Amino acid sequence: MMRVRVVLLASLLVVPGLVQAEVCTTQSQMAATDRDALAARAKELAAMVQDGNVSDLQAALVPEYAKDFGSLPDVVNGVTPKLKGGAIVVEQVYLLDDSDAKHNANGSQPEAQFYCSLNKSPAEADFSIPGLDTGKYAFVITEVQNATSPWRLSFLLKQVQSKWALAGFYPTAMWAAGHDGLWYWRQARTMAANNQHWNAWLYYQEAGELLRPARFIQSTHLQKLRSEQTAAAPPQLSEGVSVQAPLVVKSADGQEFHFTSLGVDDSLGKEKVDVAARLKVDQIGDVATANKRNAAAMSALVAAYPELRTAFHGVWIFAVAPGQNPFATEQAMSEIH
């Protein structure tokens, strides 16, 4: 989204019992004046995104990012058309203070970890942000609500003197193919109960994408979702899918296809989401060759796991070769033979 230091991505590491210099204050614990000020600032920023006001967003950046605008304009321009006519609502506000955090021995910033208890209950929302400079931060989740495609706009803010400046922006869709994350979670449970483990694994994945405000956030509920996904995974996916551990599928004629990722795509806006798979290849080749190979990969994937036909509109294949742009094609399930 923005450059790495602005859009901060990390996986959560929770170490029970570890004494932390970081302090989290949830909205129910903070003073009303602080909560209202942060909510108002987040609504201002969300309105800038909704209006496509890139220049004011640049002016709102923390000083160390303002000169290097990164890809923020592209992100904003991609999101703005989806927000027209929506009402901006502030959902959650967190104060994150690591002013007393110490540097590592080599002078680098340690991973900042904030554990936020929700309403004095066992439920938590946890943040794990690498390379975060010491200071006072806030994370505010807003929703742009409309009838067809609600979006979540989340902002990492840093206190600079008496103002809250923009340190990170995280836009995420809340619906896919007309349904929210909780719907995909419920469907995944039903699929798992009916031994549709491939469909369940992918629907759990989509539920997590729709429910998580940013990748460096974990919560009690998201951990439960991930545990259910792991329990429902077919044996071939028990360790996930990656470049190091690809999913290998053979076609009827013995051709092998190495898939390095398997996920869900809603870019076509159909009545159902698509399967999206990255295919490792040595060379893309000419268009005819690449099309033929992608079609064969789709056929092999659906033939190996025919339950996919019932839960998805179609399949995207992204053929990836070293040093070349990916070659992507999509076909509806009715076109895959």
C-alpha positions as a printed Julia matrix, in Angstrom:
337×3 Matrix{Float64}:
   0.0     0.0     0.0
   2.35    2.74    1.14
   6.03    1.98    1.56
   6.93   -0.66    4.09
   7.46    1.72    6.98
   4.05    3.29    6.45
   1.89    0.25    5.81
   3.31   -1.96    8.52
   2.79   -5.68    7.91
   3.76   -8.38   10.4
   2.54  -11.6    11.9
   1.57  -11.62   15.54
   3.92  -13.04   18.15
   2.3   -13.4    21.56
   4.59  -14.24   24.47
   2.53  -14.83   27.6
   3.91  -13.32   30.76
   6.39  -11.03   28.99
   6.66   -7.59   30.59
   6.05   -4.96   27.91
   6.96   -1.3    27.67
   4.0    -0.83   25.32
   0.62    0.2    26.71
  -2.77   -0.18   25.0
  -5.83    1.81   26.04
  -9.15    0.79   24.51
 -11.91    3.29   23.78
 -13.92    2.23   26.84
 -10.92    3.04   29.06
  -9.83    6.37   27.61
 -11.08    9.83   28.46
 -14.0    11.0    26.36
 -12.03   14.0    25.09
  -9.23   11.76   23.79
 -11.67    9.33   22.2
 -13.66   12.09   20.53
 -10.54   13.81   19.2
  -9.23   10.6    17.65
 -12.62    9.71   16.19
 -12.93   13.17   14.64
  -9.43   12.98   13.15
 -10.1     9.54   11.66
 -13.37   10.75   10.12
 -11.48   13.67    8.55
  -8.97   11.28    7.01
 -11.69    8.88    5.85
 -13.5    11.77    4.18
 -10.27   12.69    2.37
 -10.02    9.14    1.04
 -13.7     9.12    0.08
 -13.21   12.39   -1.85
  -9.92   11.25   -3.4
  -8.19   14.19   -1.75
  -4.6    12.97   -2.11
  -2.94   16.34   -1.47
  -4.56   16.77    1.97
  -3.64   13.18    2.86
  -0.03   13.92    1.97
  -0.12   16.99    4.18
  -1.49   14.81    7.01
   1.45   12.36    6.91
   4.02   12.24    9.69
   7.07   14.31    8.65
   9.34   11.33    7.95
   6.9    10.03    5.31
   5.68   13.3     3.8
   8.6    13.64    1.35
   8.3    10.04    0.18
   4.68    9.7    -0.83
   5.11    6.09   -1.89
   2.14    4.35   -3.49
  -0.49    6.11   -1.39
  -2.0     7.94   -4.4
  -2.53    4.65   -6.25
  -4.13    3.07   -3.18
  -6.47    6.03   -2.64
  -7.42    6.26   -6.31
  -8.22    2.55   -6.32
 -10.45    2.77   -3.25
 -12.24    6.09   -3.72
 -14.72    4.93   -6.41
 -15.93    2.17   -4.07
 -16.79    4.65   -1.31
 -19.17    7.01   -3.09
 -22.3     7.83   -1.14
 -21.28    5.87    1.96
 -21.67    7.09    5.52
 -18.46    7.22    7.59
 -18.78    5.59   11.02
 -16.01    5.18   13.61
 -16.01    1.61   14.95
 -13.0     1.24   17.25
 -10.32    3.47   18.76
  -7.11    2.28   20.44
  -4.32    4.31   22.05
  -0.92    2.62   21.62
   1.91    4.08   23.66
   5.47    2.79   23.32
   7.19    5.98   24.47
   9.26    4.0    26.98
  10.33    1.21   24.6
  14.07    0.57   24.42
  16.16    0.06   21.31
  17.78   -3.27   20.56
  21.49   -3.66   21.27
  22.27   -2.93   17.6
  20.23    0.29   17.72
  17.24   -1.03   15.78
  13.66   -0.73   16.94
  12.18   -3.88   18.52
   8.84   -5.24   17.44
   6.18   -3.23   19.25
   3.54   -5.43   20.83
   0.32   -4.17   22.35
  -2.16   -6.41   24.17
  -5.59   -4.83   24.42
  -8.16   -6.41   26.74
 -11.68   -5.76   25.53
 -14.24   -4.58   28.08
 -12.43   -6.3    30.96
 -13.14   -9.69   29.41
 -10.85  -12.56   28.31
 -11.19  -11.28   24.71
  -8.2    -9.42   23.3
  -7.15   -7.43   20.27
  -3.38   -7.6    19.85
  -1.02   -5.54   17.7
   2.47   -6.6    16.64
   4.2    -3.86   14.64
   7.86   -4.18   13.59
  10.21   -1.2    13.45
   7.8     1.21   15.14
   9.53    4.37   16.35
   8.96    5.22   19.98
   6.06    7.55   20.61
   2.33    7.75   21.14
   0.12    6.19   18.5
  -3.53    5.44   17.9
  -5.25    2.91   15.68
  -8.72    3.91   14.53
 -11.09    1.72   12.51
 -13.73    3.46   10.44
 -16.37    1.97    8.17
 -17.79    3.53    5.04
 -21.24    2.0     5.04
 -23.43    1.69    1.98
 -25.97   -0.76    0.67
 -23.82   -2.66   -1.8
 -20.14   -2.69   -0.83
 -19.1    -1.44    2.62
 -15.4    -0.8     3.19
 -13.24   -0.55    6.27
 -10.68    2.27    6.38
  -8.21    1.94    9.26
  -5.59    4.49   10.22
  -2.43    4.33   12.29
  -1.9     7.8    13.78
   1.14    9.23   15.54
   1.07   12.13   17.94
   3.34   14.85   16.56
   3.41   17.72   19.03
  -0.3    18.37   19.64
  -1.62   16.84   16.39
  -2.38   13.33   15.18
  -0.49   12.65   11.94
  -1.04    9.76    9.52
   1.49    6.92    9.88
  -0.38    4.09    8.15
  -3.47    3.51    6.01
  -5.22    0.14    5.64
  -8.3    -0.1     3.39
 -10.09   -3.46    3.29
 -13.34   -4.63    1.76
 -15.94   -5.87    4.26
 -18.06   -7.81    1.77
 -17.28  -10.22   -1.05
 -19.93  -11.41   -3.53
 -22.6    -9.76   -1.38
 -21.65  -11.37    1.94
 -19.65  -10.34    5.01
 -16.93  -12.18    6.89
 -19.28  -13.76    9.43
 -21.32  -15.28    6.59
 -18.18  -16.88    5.12
 -17.25  -18.14    8.6
 -20.65  -19.8     9.05
 -20.52  -21.28    5.55
 -17.04  -22.64    6.23
 -18.26  -24.4     9.36
 -21.11  -26.0     7.41
 -18.75  -27.06    4.63
 -16.33  -28.6     7.12
 -19.18  -30.52    8.75
 -20.15  -31.84    5.28
 -16.55  -32.93    4.53
 -16.06  -30.2     1.92
 -12.64  -29.43    3.33
 -11.22  -27.56    0.31
 -14.21  -25.25    0.15
 -14.14  -24.79    3.93
 -10.44  -23.94    4.01
 -10.86  -21.26    1.35
 -14.02  -19.81    2.91
 -12.27  -19.59    6.29
  -9.47  -17.73    4.51
 -11.94  -15.28    2.98
 -13.65  -14.78    6.35
 -10.32  -13.8     7.89
  -9.55  -11.36    5.07
 -12.9    -9.63    5.49
 -12.79   -9.49    9.29
  -9.17   -8.42    9.89
  -8.56   -4.63    9.79
  -4.81   -5.04    9.14
  -2.39   -7.96    8.96
  -0.49   -6.94   12.11
  -3.67   -7.32   14.2
  -4.77  -10.52   15.86
  -7.68  -11.1    18.2
  -9.31  -13.81   20.25
 -11.98  -14.26   17.59
  -9.51  -14.34   14.7
  -7.4   -16.9    16.54
 -10.5   -19.06   16.9
 -11.22  -18.71   13.18
  -7.64  -19.69   12.33
  -7.84  -22.7    14.64
 -11.03  -23.85   12.93
  -9.42  -23.39    9.51
  -6.41  -25.46   10.56
  -8.64  -28.21   11.92
 -10.7   -28.28    8.72
  -7.75  -28.25    6.32
  -7.35  -31.22    3.98
  -4.04  -33.07    4.44
  -2.51  -31.38    1.38
  -3.02  -27.98    3.04
  -2.09  -28.85    6.61
   1.18  -26.91    6.27
  -0.29  -24.22    4.02
   0.75  -23.45    0.44
   3.91  -21.52   -0.4
   6.83  -21.31   -2.8
   8.76  -23.61   -0.47
   5.83  -26.02   -0.09
   3.73  -25.84   -3.28
   0.51  -27.73   -3.88
   1.36  -30.22   -6.66
  -1.54  -31.33   -8.86
  -1.29  -33.78  -11.76
  -3.52  -33.69  -14.81
  -4.99  -36.78  -16.44
  -2.07  -36.9   -18.89
   0.49  -36.76  -16.08
   1.46  -33.08  -16.38
   2.38  -31.54  -13.02
   1.28  -28.1   -11.88
   2.96  -26.43   -8.9
   0.67  -23.94   -7.14
   2.46  -21.61   -4.71
  -0.65  -19.95   -3.28
  -4.36  -20.67   -3.13
  -6.91  -18.05   -2.18
 -10.1   -16.21   -3.07
 -10.76  -13.34   -5.49
 -13.8   -11.05   -5.81
 -12.56   -8.67   -8.49
 -15.23   -9.66  -11.03
 -18.12   -8.93   -8.67
 -19.98  -12.12   -9.55
 -22.6   -13.92   -7.45
 -19.84  -16.13   -6.05
 -16.15  -15.49   -5.44
 -13.43  -17.09   -7.57
 -10.61  -19.4    -6.58
  -7.28  -17.64   -7.17
  -4.11  -19.7    -7.6
  -0.53  -18.72   -8.36
   1.21  -21.16  -10.71
   4.99  -21.52  -10.76
   6.4   -21.71  -14.3
   9.88  -21.42  -15.79
   8.83  -19.1   -18.62
   5.58  -17.35  -19.48
   6.03  -17.94  -23.2
   3.82  -16.53  -25.94
   0.17  -15.69  -25.29
  -1.22  -18.83  -26.89
   1.11  -21.08  -24.91
   0.4   -19.23  -21.66
  -3.36  -19.38  -22.19
  -3.25  -23.1   -22.93
  -1.14  -23.82  -19.85
  -3.38  -21.75  -17.56
  -6.47  -23.53  -18.89
  -4.84  -26.9   -18.33
  -3.91  -25.87  -14.77
  -7.52  -24.87  -14.06
  -8.8   -28.17  -15.4
  -6.31  -30.16  -13.32
  -7.14  -28.24  -10.13
 -10.91  -28.63  -10.49
 -10.62  -32.26  -11.56
  -8.52  -33.03   -8.5
 -10.91  -31.21   -6.15
 -14.35  -31.2    -7.81
 -16.14  -29.77   -4.77
 -14.72  -26.37   -5.81
 -17.33  -26.25   -8.57
 -20.16  -25.86   -6.07
 -18.78  -22.99   -3.98
 -17.02  -20.75   -6.53
 -17.88  -18.86   -9.69
 -14.65  -19.8   -11.45
 -10.86  -19.94  -11.22
  -8.13  -17.36  -11.7
  -4.65  -18.65  -12.57
  -1.69  -16.31  -12.17
   1.31  -17.87  -13.91
   4.51  -16.54  -12.34
   8.01  -16.86  -13.83
  11.24  -15.31  -12.49
  11.81  -11.8   -13.8
   8.55  -11.65  -15.78
   5.15  -10.12  -15.18
   2.48  -12.62  -14.08
   0.12  -13.89  -16.76
  -3.46  -14.06  -15.46
  -6.56  -15.67  -16.93
 -10.0   -16.49  -15.5
 -12.68  -18.95  -16.52
 -16.1   -19.69  -15.08
 -16.6   -23.21  -13.76
 -18.93  -23.95  -16.7
 -16.01  -23.23  -19.08
 -13.51  -25.48  -17.29
 -13.42  -29.03  -18.7
